[in-house]
Amino acid sequence: MTIPMLDLAAHHREIRGDLLAAATEVIDSNRFILGPAVTELEEAIAAYSQCSHGVGVSSGTDALLIALMALGIGPGDEVVTTPYSFFATAGVIARLGARPVFADIDPVTYNIDPDHAAAVVTPRTRAIIAVHLYGQCADMAPLLAIAERHGIPVIEDAAQAIGSEYRDGRRAGSMGTSGCFSFFPSKNLGAIGDAGMVVTNDADHAEKVRILRVHGSKPKYYHQIIGGNFRIDELQAALLLVKQRHLDNWTRKRQQNAALYRDGFEAASVTGEHVILPTAVYQESGVSHFHIYNQFILRVTRRDALRDFLSAHGVASEIYYPVPFHLQACFAYLDYRNGAFPHAEAAARETVAIPIYPELTPTQIAYVVEQFRTFYSRA
Ligand SMILES: *Cc1c(COP(=O)(O)O)cnc(C)c1O
């Protein structure tokens, strides 16, 4: 048996006809830039995320970049965020000439620890970026309280968390000044290429993002500010509209797969000593989308040998992420030391992602669990 991290062929099998029809419609319409599908997708994703505005952009990275640009972040500013995320979270801060300032993560959720975040805020802090890592919301209430105390905005990096709910039922992207989604193909709602979106309940912020998306131009060819070409393709918007209708179903399947893994790992008696399962911290609060499992992350012993064993038996795995930001070569100038963020460093050393995609079958899940059982039973 071979089990990949993602099976896009299986993912698209049932909707292939609908995708091709949507693509044909766009091609025949000859409206390729900011057409009706973009508007429809913006309204659909904003509503899904409990927001009044959505602005479709070229990628999740550009969503973060343009949200920070709309806040006027630049040289001399500091932005507080996690050291443990996909590179874009910190990359966009540095690209604007601002300084990324890191705060360690909570070792249970892998999301930024609000107490640590509070401790690194300075008079130069201009924003906080909260990442909802792996599909579970960061602890937003204390983060929003810190931000309010200092009069600064919170931007949500919700690239892995579309539709995910915080303990009070508020959805990823609706709690901060804006939320940034990625439609990279491996995200829960993936395009057939690159795309992203900024969602917000702040009309002024939405308007700034909209203007920055088209080179800061308003009216056309008159520029009060400097933006860029951050547009989403009409084609991607049309394809995403097809896929968005299935998102809740896919999320449910990911959650079911997570439950099967939990039962399987418990029954195989590898938890506790060798494997720590992901904790869905908001599960008890009654929200249904507490964790949308963009990734299923295990903390394990003997990780590298385990990965070799899984690979030899056809099971893919991945490390998200092997190097925390403060130890990346490009951020050496920030002058952080090894040991500065022990929880992020331990997570980078000890965790592994295993396949959780919606089309995974119970037989495949049982096979993955069996490989863990075999590996850990051989002393
Ligand atoms: C995927 C991702 C991004 C970047 O999105 P792209 O669409 O690939 O540019 C940013 N932050 C996080 C946490 C991500 O997972």
The ligand as a Tripos MOL2 file, in Angstrom:
@<TRIPOS>MOLECULE
LIG
   15    15     1     0     0
SMALL
NO_CHARGES

@<TRIPOS>ATOM
      1 C1          0.3120   28.2990    3.0590 C.3       1 LIG1
      2 C2          0.5910   29.2980    4.1160 C.ar      1 LIG1
      3 C3          0.8900   30.6410    3.8110 C.ar      1 LIG1
      4 C4          1.1540   31.1330    2.4250 C.3       1 LIG1
      5 O1          0.1750   30.8900    1.4930 O.3       1 LIG1
      6 P1          0.5630   30.7910   -0.0740 P.3       1 LIG1
      7 O2         -0.7710   30.7740   -0.7220 O.co2     1 LIG1
      8 O3          1.3400   29.5460   -0.2630 O.co2     1 LIG1
      9 O4          1.3310   32.0050   -0.4180 O.co2     1 LIG1
     10 C5          1.0450   31.5260    4.8570 C.ar      1 LIG1
     11 N1          0.9440   31.1250    6.1330 N.ar      1 LIG1
     12 C6          0.6820   29.8540    6.4720 C.ar      1 LIG1
     13 C7          0.5500   29.4810    7.9060 C.3       1 LIG1
     14 C8          0.5220   28.8930    5.4680 C.ar      1 LIG1
     15 O5          0.2890   27.6260    5.8150 O.3       1 LIG1
@<TRIPOS>BOND
     1     1     2 1
     2     2     3 ar
     3     2    14 ar
     4     3     4 1
     5     3    10 ar
     6     4     5 1
     7     5     6 1
     8     6     7 2
     9     6     8 1
    10     6     9 1
    11    10    11 ar
    12    11    12 ar
    13    12    13 1
    14    12    14 ar
    15    14    15 1
@<TRIPOS>SUBSTRUCTURE
     1 LIG1         1 GROUP 0 **** ****
